[in-house]
């Protein structure tokens, strides 16, 4: 008896090719699609810098971040108080962070000049960073690994993240305004409140994918 011929093996690539060929055949001869309308608003927020700072403050708080405001002279004392209030005995310090920001802090400083190991970071209570910019409408802080921000692990592993946003210079109204200011080739980290998930039975659990506590400091009177 002649054995049956084996069935053709359809790889994902060949299946994809057949599907795309059917799509091309179906739309052959169809008129060109019109250009999409691009008259949407770039922002829904007021342009006044003080109003943007208030909106950012409100949206960060809505995401359960704790927001503070201070000027340059008051920043070292505020950071020292936040570290002490959380019982932080050690703090990760990214390259380029201004020295005076931690000038009043008693916590042990752990620099990342020789990269801290994952274990060492996990044993570190807090991290203090700056940011690339913040988006008022979404309550989002964006880090890009620049000076004073460090590599992504620094802001993800320690349990407490104190992030300083220069207001008004680093605050923009919307995502469309933020994107042209960011380099897509850099490691962008978008932060909207402490790390949290409700994937399991809709119970909110914080600290799963990053810091359990986010303290945002709006450094007033500061330029970009």
C-alpha positions as CSV (number, residue, x, y, z in Angstrom):
1,X,0.0,0.0,0.0
2,X,1.3,3.4,-0.9
3,X,1.8,5.5,2.2
4,X,0.0,8.9,2.3
5,X,1.9,11.9,1.4
6,X,3.0,14.0,4.4
7,X,1.1,17.2,5.1
8,X,2.9,20.4,4.2
9,X,4.4,22.1,7.3
10,X,3.1,25.7,7.5
11,X,5.6,27.8,9.3
12,X,4.4,31.1,10.9
13,X,6.3,33.0,8.2
14,X,4.4,31.2,5.4
15,X,1.1,31.7,7.1
16,X,1.8,35.3,7.6
17,X,2.7,35.7,3.9
18,X,-0.6,34.0,2.8
19,X,-2.6,36.3,5.1
20,X,-0.9,39.4,3.8
21,X,-1.3,38.3,0.2
22,X,-5.1,38.0,0.8
23,X,-5.2,41.4,2.3
24,X,-3.3,42.9,-0.6
25,X,-5.6,41.2,-3.1
26,X,-8.7,42.4,-1.2
27,X,-7.6,46.1,-1.3
28,X,-6.2,46.0,-4.8
29,X,-7.6,49.0,-6.8
30,X,-9.1,50.6,-3.7
31,X,-8.6,54.5,-3.6
32,X,-5.8,55.9,-1.4
33,X,-6.8,56.4,2.2
34,X,-7.1,60.1,3.2
35,X,-4.5,61.6,5.4
36,X,-5.6,61.5,9.1
37,X,-6.7,64.7,10.7
38,X,-4.0,66.2,12.8
39,X,-5.9,69.1,14.3
40,X,-6.2,67.5,17.8
41,X,-5.3,69.5,20.9
42,X,-1.7,69.1,22.0
43,X,-2.8,69.8,25.6
44,X,-6.0,70.1,27.6
45,X,-4.3,71.9,30.5
46,X,-3.8,75.6,31.0
47,X,-0.4,76.9,30.0
48,X,0.3,78.9,33.2
49,X,3.4,77.3,35.0
50,X,1.8,77.6,38.4
51,X,-1.4,75.9,37.2
52,X,0.7,73.1,35.6
53,X,2.6,72.6,38.9
54,X,-0.7,72.4,40.8
55,X,-2.1,69.9,38.2
56,X,1.0,67.7,38.4
57,X,0.8,67.8,42.2
58,X,-2.9,66.7,42.2
59,X,-2.4,63.9,39.7
60,X,0.7,62.5,41.4
61,X,-1.2,62.5,44.7
62,X,-4.1,60.8,43.0
63,X,-1.7,58.0,42.1
64,X,-0.7,57.7,45.8
65,X,2.6,59.5,45.5
66,X,3.4,61.9,48.4
67,X,4.2,65.4,47.0
68,X,6.2,68.1,48.6
69,X,7.3,71.6,47.6
70,X,10.4,73.4,48.6
71,X,12.9,75.9,47.2
72,X,16.6,75.3,46.7
73,X,17.8,76.3,50.2
74,X,15.1,74.0,51.8
75,X,15.8,71.0,49.7
76,X,18.6,69.3,51.7
77,X,16.6,69.5,55.0
78,X,13.5,68.1,53.3
79,X,15.3,65.2,51.8
80,X,17.0,64.5,55.1
81,X,13.6,64.5,56.9
82,X,12.0,62.2,54.3
83,X,14.8,59.7,54.7
84,X,14.6,59.8,58.5
85,X,10.8,59.6,58.5
86,X,11.0,56.4,56.5
87,X,13.8,55.0,58.6
88,X,16.2,54.9,55.6
89,X,19.7,54.1,56.9
90,X,21.2,53.9,53.4
91,X,20.5,55.7,50.1
92,X,21.7,55.0,46.5
93,X,23.3,58.1,44.9
94,X,23.3,58.2,41.1
95,X,26.2,59.8,39.2
96,X,25.7,63.5,38.8
97,X,23.3,64.1,41.7
98,X,24.1,67.5,43.2
99,X,26.1,66.9,46.4
100,X,24.3,69.4,48.5
101,X,20.9,67.6,48.0
102,X,22.1,65.0,50.6
103,X,24.1,67.5,52.6
104,X,21.8,67.2,55.7
105,X,21.1,63.5,55.5
106,X,22.6,61.0,58.0
107,X,21.9,57.9,55.8
108,X,24.9,56.0,54.4
109,X,25.5,57.1,50.8
110,X,26.0,54.3,48.3
111,X,27.4,55.6,45.0
112,X,27.0,53.8,41.7
113,X,30.5,54.6,40.3
114,X,31.3,50.9,40.5
115,X,27.8,49.6,39.7
116,X,26.0,48.4,42.8
117,X,25.0,44.7,42.6
118,X,21.3,43.7,42.6
119,X,21.8,42.3,46.1
120,X,23.4,45.5,47.3
121,X,20.6,47.6,45.8
122,X,18.0,45.3,47.4
123,X,19.7,46.0,50.7
124,X,19.6,49.8,50.1
125,X,16.6,51.5,51.7
126,X,16.2,54.5,49.4
127,X,17.3,56.3,46.3
128,X,17.3,60.0,45.5
129,X,17.1,61.1,41.8
130,X,16.3,64.0,39.6
131,X,14.3,63.5,36.4
132,X,14.2,64.3,32.7
133,X,10.7,65.9,32.9
134,X,7.2,65.5,34.4
135,X,3.8,65.5,32.6
136,X,1.1,67.4,34.4
137,X,-2.0,65.9,32.7
138,X,-1.0,62.3,33.5
139,X,0.8,62.8,36.8
140,X,3.9,61.1,35.2
141,X,7.6,61.6,35.9
142,X,10.0,60.5,33.2
143,X,13.6,59.4,33.9
144,X,16.1,59.0,31.0
145,X,19.3,57.8,32.7
146,X,20.8,61.3,32.5
147,X,22.9,63.0,35.2
148,X,21.4,62.7,38.7
149,X,19.1,59.9,37.5
150,X,21.4,56.9,37.0
151,X,20.6,53.5,35.4
152,X,17.0,52.1,35.7
153,X,17.8,49.6,38.4
154,X,18.6,52.4,40.9
155,X,15.0,53.7,40.7
156,X,13.3,50.3,40.6
157,X,14.9,48.2,43.3
158,X,15.1,50.3,46.5
159,X,11.8,50.5,48.4
160,X,11.7,54.3,48.6
161,X,12.2,56.7,45.7
162,X,12.6,60.4,46.4
163,X,12.4,62.2,43.0
164,X,13.1,65.9,42.5
165,X,11.3,67.7,39.8
166,X,12.4,71.2,38.9
167,X,9.4,73.5,38.7
168,X,8.4,75.0,36.4
169,X,11.4,74.2,34.1
170,X,10.8,70.4,33.9
171,X,7.0,70.4,33.9
172,X,5.1,70.1,30.6
173,X,1.4,69.8,30.1
174,X,0.9,66.7,28.1
175,X,2.4,63.6,26.5
176,X,2.5,65.2,23.0
177,X,4.5,68.1,24.4
178,X,6.9,65.7,26.3
179,X,7.8,63.3,23.4
180,X,9.7,65.8,21.3
181,X,11.9,66.6,24.4
182,X,12.8,63.0,25.0
183,X,15.4,60.9,23.2
184,X,13.8,57.6,22.2
185,X,17.3,56.0,22.2
186,X,17.7,56.5,25.9
187,X,16.3,54.1,28.6
188,X,13.1,56.0,29.4
189,X,11.3,55.1,32.7
190,X,7.8,56.5,33.0
191,X,6.6,56.7,36.6
192,X,3.0,57.4,37.7
193,X,3.0,56.9,41.4
194,X,4.4,54.0,43.4
195,X,4.7,50.6,41.7
196,X,1.4,48.8,42.0
197,X,-0.7,46.0,40.4
198,X,-4.2,44.7,40.8
199,X,-3.8,41.7,38.5
200,X,-4.7,39.1,41.2
201,X,-8.3,39.2,42.2
202,X,-8.3,43.0,41.8
203,X,-6.4,43.4,45.1
204,X,-4.0,46.4,44.9
205,X,-0.4,45.3,45.8
206,X,2.3,47.9,45.9
207,X,6.0,47.4,45.4
208,X,5.8,44.5,42.9
209,X,7.6,46.1,40.0
210,X,9.4,48.9,41.7
211,X,9.4,51.2,44.7
212,X,6.6,50.8,47.2
213,X,6.8,54.5,48.1
214,X,7.3,57.5,45.9
215,X,8.0,60.9,47.4
216,X,8.0,63.6,44.7
217,X,9.6,66.9,45.5
218,X,8.7,69.9,43.3
219,X,11.7,72.2,43.5
220,X,10.1,75.6,43.1
221,X,11.8,78.5,41.4
222,X,14.1,76.1,39.5
223,X,14.8,76.4,35.8
224,X,15.3,73.5,33.4
